[in-house]
């Protein structure tokens, strides 16, 4: 083994993208009832009404896109902190699953810098999730409709 570190460029293929999509669908199917549980417990099963329309789907898609951009932006800010020059891009993983990324070509991060960069977005992600849950809860009280299906 040589003393210089080798940079490995790994790109998942179609099999990995398929597995990720199947796992995501299972998690969504399990997550929707869990997301609706506070409303059902508060109003009872007979008092709950569920509606998923085009507007709700578009709002979720827009918020997800915004979160992805913010997520990668936070990685970029951490890279700047470590004097790297971040670049951003989009790719189709396995030719099917879109993904955004932040990278810094040619910059070597120490192990601790790399771990900080990986985990820097966690607090902001939790804050955003809490905010979305709060928005959903307020909209539920105001309109007596839910953004998810059980």
C-alpha positions in Angstrom: 0.0 0.0 0.0 1.4 3.4 -1.0 1.7 6.3 1.3 -0.4 8.6 -0.9 -4.2 8.3 -0.6 -6.2 7.3 -3.6 -9.4 9.1 -4.5 -12.2 6.8 -5.4 -15.1 8.0 -7.5 -18.0 5.7 -6.8 -21.3 6.0 -8.7 -24.1 3.7 -7.9 -25.5 1.7 -10.8 -29.0 0.7 -11.8 -29.1 -2.1 -9.3 -28.3 0.3 -6.4 -30.8 2.9 -7.7 -33.5 0.2 -7.9 -32.8 -1.0 -4.3 -32.9 2.6 -3.0 -36.2 3.2 -4.7 -37.8 0.0 -3.3 -36.6 0.9 0.2 -37.9 4.4 -0.2 -41.3 3.2 -1.3 -41.5 0.8 1.7 -40.4 3.7 4.1 -43.1 6.0 2.6 -45.8 3.3 3.0 -44.8 2.8 6.6 -44.3 6.5 7.3 -47.6 7.8 6.1 -49.7 6.1 8.8 -47.1 7.2 11.4 -47.4 10.8 10.1 -51.2 10.7 10.4 -51.2 9.0 13.8 -51.3 12.2 15.9 -54.3 13.4 14.0 -56.1 10.1 14.2 -55.4 9.9 18.0 -56.6 13.5 18.5 -59.8 13.2 16.5 -60.5 9.5 16.5 -60.7 7.3 13.3 -64.2 8.5 12.5 -63.3 12.2 12.7 -60.4 12.1 10.4 -60.6 13.0 6.7 -57.8 12.6 4.3 -57.2 14.4 1.0 -54.2 14.3 -1.3 -54.7 16.5 -4.3 -52.5 18.0 -7.0 -51.7 21.0 -4.9 -50.5 19.0 -1.9 -48.3 16.9 -4.2 -46.8 20.0 -5.8 -46.2 21.6 -2.4 -44.4 18.5 -1.1 -42.3 18.3 -4.3 -41.4 22.0 -4.1 -40.5 21.8 -0.4 -38.4 18.6 -1.1 -36.5 20.4 -3.9 -35.9 23.4 -1.6 -34.6 21.1 1.2 -32.3 19.3 -1.2 -30.8 22.6 -2.4 -30.4 23.8 1.2 -28.9 20.4 2.2 -26.2 20.6 -0.5 -25.7 24.3 0.2 -24.8 23.4 3.8 -22.2 20.9 2.5 -20.8 23.6 0.3 -20.6 26.1 3.2 -18.7 23.5 5.3 -16.3 23.0 2.3 -15.7 26.7 2.1 -14.9 26.7 5.9 -12.2 24.2 5.2 -10.8 26.4 2.3 -12.2 24.1 -0.4 -13.9 25.3 -3.6 -17.3 23.6 -3.8 -19.0 22.8 -7.0 -22.6 21.6 -7.3 -24.3 19.4 -9.8 -27.1 17.0 -10.6 -26.9 13.5 -11.9 -29.2 10.6 -12.7 -28.2 7.7 -10.5 -28.4 4.5 -12.4 -29.9 6.5 -15.2 -33.2 6.7 -13.3 -33.0 8.4 -9.9 -32.2 12.1 -9.8 -29.7 13.3 -7.2 -28.0 16.6 -6.3 -24.4 16.7 -5.1 -21.7 19.0 -3.7 -18.1 18.2 -4.4 -14.7 19.8 -4.2 -12.5 18.4 -6.9 -8.9 18.0 -5.9 -9.3 19.0 -2.3 -8.3 16.4 0.4 -10.3 16.6 3.6 -9.0 15.1 6.8 -11.1 12.4 8.4 -12.6 14.8 11.0 -13.3 17.5 8.3 -15.0 14.8 6.2 -17.2 13.7 9.1 -18.1 17.3 9.9 -19.1 17.9 6.3 -21.2 14.8 6.3 -23.0 15.6 9.5 -23.3 19.4 9.3 -26.8 19.4 7.8 -28.3 17.2 10.5 -29.4 20.0 12.9 -30.9 22.0 10.1 -32.7 19.0 8.7 -34.3 18.3 12.1 -35.4 22.0 12.4 -37.0 21.8 8.9 -38.8 18.6 9.7 -40.1 20.1 12.9 -41.3 23.1 11.0 -43.0 21.0 8.3 -44.8 19.0 11.0 -45.9 22.2 12.7 -47.2 23.6 9.4 -49.1 20.4 8.7 -50.6 20.5 12.2 -51.8 24.1 11.8 -53.2 23.5 8.4 -55.0 20.4 9.8 -56.6 22.5 12.6 -57.6 25.3 10.2 -59.1 23.2 7.4 -59.7 19.8 9.0 -57.9 18.1 6.2 -54.7 16.1 6.2 -51.8 16.0 3.8 -51.3 12.3 4.0 -53.3 9.1 3.4 -53.6 6.2 5.7 
